Amino acid sequence: MTPTRRFRVKFASGDPDVFVDVEDTAVVKSVVDKVREIKGLPEGRFVRLLSAGHELYEEDAVLDAPGDVLHCVTSDYGPKRGPSGGRLRMTVDQLRGDWIS
């Protein structure tokens, strides 16, 4: 039996929390896909997950998430890209909007 990790996903919208189980070897995209399935989110909606104040990216390993509670924000707009085209790593304070130019 493959070890699993359970996350409690809390929604910024105030929707009820959900629990998601994924294998320890999974990446965050597995969690995003399960959240999409549970909430019935269309492919055009962007799903952002945060753990302990840091944004998790789809390619990150679930074992790297510092906690078992994830905060979820959905949006019609995709993530901002850095000058080199890569995604910017942001903290919760930055996501609050103080840094938007």
Residue, then its C-alpha position, 0 to 999 in steps of 0.5 A: m500500500t502506497p503511503t498517502r497524505r491528507f490535506r484539508v483545503k480551505f477556500a477563500s470564498g468561504d465554501p466548506d472545507v474539503f479533504v483531499d488524499v494523495e500519494d506521498t510521491a504526488v505533485v501539487k497538480s494532483v491536489v489541484d485536479k482533485v479540488r477541481e473535481i470535488k468543486g466542479l471547477p471548469e478548466g478555465r478557472f485557475v486554482r492557487l494553493l497556499s501553505a504556511g504563507h507560500e504559494l504551491y506550484e503544480e510541479d512542487a512535491v506534496l511532501d514539500a508542503p509545510g503543513d496539512v492545511l491548504h488555502c485555496v483561491t480560485s480566479d479567472y486570471g492566471p498567475k503573473r510571470g517573472p521577467s524570464g517567463g517563469r512564475l514568481r514565488m509569492t507569499v501571502d502578504q504579496l498576494r494581498g495586493d500590496w505589490i501589484s503595480 
